[in-house]
Amino acid sequence: MQEKMKAVRLYATWSPRDDFQPGPKDIEGKQTYLGSKVWRNPSFKIEEVDIPKPGIGEVLIEIKACGICGSDVHMAQVDKDGYIFYPGLTGFPCTLGHEFSGVVVEAGPDAYDKTTNQPFKGGELVTSEEMVWCGNCRPCADGFPNHCERLDEIGFNIDGAFAKYVKVPSRLCWSIEPFREKYDEKDVFKLGSLVEPTSVAYNAVIERGGGIRPGDNVLILGGGPIGLAACAILKRMGAVKVILSEPEECRAKIADKLGVDYIINPIKENLAEKVLEITSGMGATIYLEATGLPTIVYPEIEKIIWEGRTLNSTIVVVARADAKIPVTGEVLQVRRARIVGAQGHSGHGTFPRVIELMASGMNMLPMITKEIGLEEVPENIIRLQKDKKDCKVTCVM
């Protein structure tokens, strides 16, 4: 009889909206790339499931830490009609959890460790990408695995890491041994669970946003994990004024520890006017939209770009949202500005670079504001739908 383990699984009802048009990658009743158009009435179950066995090119990881992501929250959060908030790839039932680290306990044939270029032996400390790219489609061949045409995602449509073990392709694994040089043993795995969200931020502001020159100003809208990670990365890159727009006081306090220079509460202050004041009328080089509220924040971004003196600024949209952005083309034309989208974290050496940044002293641990056990995951995902005081809630095992 196969061994069992407990897992936090999300169930939902397949009930397409009237305007839903199935795409070539949608599978009726099982998965869709437009979650908020299909899934209704989500519910959690903590179930006994089989411990997976690694196949060819796969490893089995014993989970030590796994963070709750905003996407986990939005997969369990519903609108007035009972449809989930999350608009992307989803397939239920599914074990959630995709920000994780742990120890390799078993490896299948041809499962290679990139650190040694030798087969995994077991005992390696690793984190993992959550986007399971195929390596064969045109986007993958062109170097854009985040946009793989056969994409699967750990914790979204294939079983994730809110469990004792998770099975992943070895090509997605990255060593977190470098953390041992500067951090206590108890913190290594917690740091490992922060690599994925920090890599999302890196992909957004460096790969898609194009980075900055030392001395530039940047504006981050939204002090969740992605926004805060972007602040830390851009400060380390040489931003002279890192400005964060965030109304939640608890998150603002974390920002101080990650190198933020100015924090604006957009509920109490006029965001555009304050940014122009702080920057002496210059504005910013990069604007990161990490709120998921584009109809609210984008007009403020436009105002800063229009009235500011910085040309060639980039607006990076990283938060997922159904809402349309109210864009004034004249602003983009006259101010030589652009809007780019950022999805995911894979490719272009993002994970190893983030790991080295963190290992060299870019300490992201202040983002973790609460540690919980596996049984507490569902209640905390539900709580986070309305309570924004915590930044990153992490399940430690």
PALO-190538 format. One record per residue (C-alpha): y, z, x. Coordinates in steps of 0.05 Angstrom, whole numbers, plus 5000, padded with zeros to 4 digits. Layout:
REM PALO-190538
YZX ...
END
This chain:
REM PALO-190538
500050005000 506949805027 511650365047 517550515001 524750715011 530650894966 536050364955 542550324917 541849704873 546749374826 544449034762 548648584716 547748124657 548147364666 553147164612 557446554634 564546504606 566145904563 569945564620 564445664672 561945024705 555645134746 556144864817 550544554858 549145224893 548945644829 542045864805 541846034731 540446764718 540146924792 546346764832 553146434829 559046304875 563846504819 561747214803 567447404757 565946794713 558646994700 556547714710 557748254658 556348994648 554349204718 550249844727 547350224786 540250454798 537650844857 530650554862 524450594904 523449914936 518849624989 520849695062 521748965084 517748645140 521448225191 519247495195 520446965247 527247065280 528547715241 529348445257 528649085217 534349575226 534150305210 541050445179 545250995209 551950845176 554450385121 561450345093 563650215021 567649575018 572749354966 568048804946 562749334930 567849664885 569849014851 562648814839 561849444797 568749414765 569949034700 575548734659 576648834585 570948364568 565948704615 566048164669 566048394742 572348334783 569148024845 570247274843 565447044898 558046954915 553647454878 546447514857 543548104820 539748544822 541648674894 541849254942 549149334961 552049495030 554349015085 558549425133 553049755174 550049945240 543450235262 537450185308 532549605313 525749885296 521649245290 522448515309 518947885285 517047305330 522846945364 527847495349 532447485409 537547985433 543947625455 545448185505 539248035547 537147355521 530247685514 526247865452 528348505416 523749075437 526149615389 530950175401 537149725408 543649975376 546649415335 551349205280 550748565242 554748005210 553747995134 554747245125 547946915134 549846215157 544545675163 546845325228 544844645201 550044425149 556444055168 561144665166 556345055211 555744455258 563344405260 563845135280 565745425213 559845875193 564146265144 564045645101 556545495107 554045045051 547645455046 551046135053 547546775035 550947455041 547748115057 549348605001 551948054955 546047604937 540747864986 538948594996 543749005038 544349655075 545250215025 537950385040 533750665096 532449975126 535249275122 532148615147 536948115179 536447485221 536947685294 542347155307 547147585266 546148215308 550948475361 550049055409 554449665400 552049985466 559149885495 561650435449 557750945488 562650895546 568551205509 565851525446 561252105427 554251925406 555652155334 561451665329 557851045357 554450855292 560651005250 564650545295 559050035288 559950035212 567349875222 566149245263 565148795202 571648975165 575448965231 572548275245 574948035177 581948245197 581147915266 578947265234 584947285186 590647425235 587847125299 583246545281 586546325216 593546605226 593946365297 595947025326 602847205353 606847225417 608547905446 615148125415 613847825346 614548205281 608848235230 608348465158 601748715129 601448785054 596149285034 593749885073 586349835058 581249755115 582749015126 590249115127 589849725173 585149365220 590048785224 595549275242 591449545300 589648855325 596648575322 599649185355 594649115412 596648375416 603948565428 607348575361 613948945371 614749145298 608449235256 610749355185 605949585131 607249565056 603050105024 604750584966 598951064978 601351645022 594351815049 593351105074 600351105103 598551715146 592551345174 597050765192 600951205239 594651305281 593350555285 599950345315 604150185253 611550225268 614550215198 611450385131 614650165066 612950424998 614149814954 614350234891 620250644917 623750124961 625649394956 620449085002 624248445021 630848795034 627549345075 623648845119 630048445132 633649085150 628249325197 627848645232 635448545236 634847945189 629247595227 623247705181 616247635208 611647135243 605347325204 604747585133 597947835114 596547865039 591248405035 592948704966 589348224918 595848224877 598947554895 603347494834 606748144853 607348084929 608147344941 615247294912 617347844961 614247465019 617946834998 624547204995 623647475066 621846785093 627646445056 632946955076 630147115145 631346725209 624146655234 621445945228 614145735230 611646365197 604546395170 602246725106 594846905110 591247045045 585247485058 584547894993 580147594939 583447484871 582947014811 590447004802 594546394823 599946474876 606946284851 609045834908 615845504917 614544894959 621844844980 621245505018 615245265057 618644595073 625544845094 622945455133 617045085165 612345605136 605045535117 599745885075 592545935100 586446245070 581646685109 574546825090 569447235127 568547435200 563446985234 564346465288 568946375349 566247005381 569647465331 564448025330 563648115406 571148085416 572348625364 566849055394 570048995463 576949165434 574149785401 570049975462 576349925505 580050425463 582250105397 579550695359 578450515285 575251185267 581551445231 579950945176 573851355155 576551885109 570152115076 562752145094 557352155041 549852115032 545951535000 545251874932 552851934929 554251194938 554550984864 559251534842 563951394901 564050644887 566050804815 571251314837 574450814884 576050354826 581950804809 582651314864 585750974925 586851604966 580951475011 581150895059 573950815081 568251205050 562151155095 554951325080 551951675141 544451735147 
END
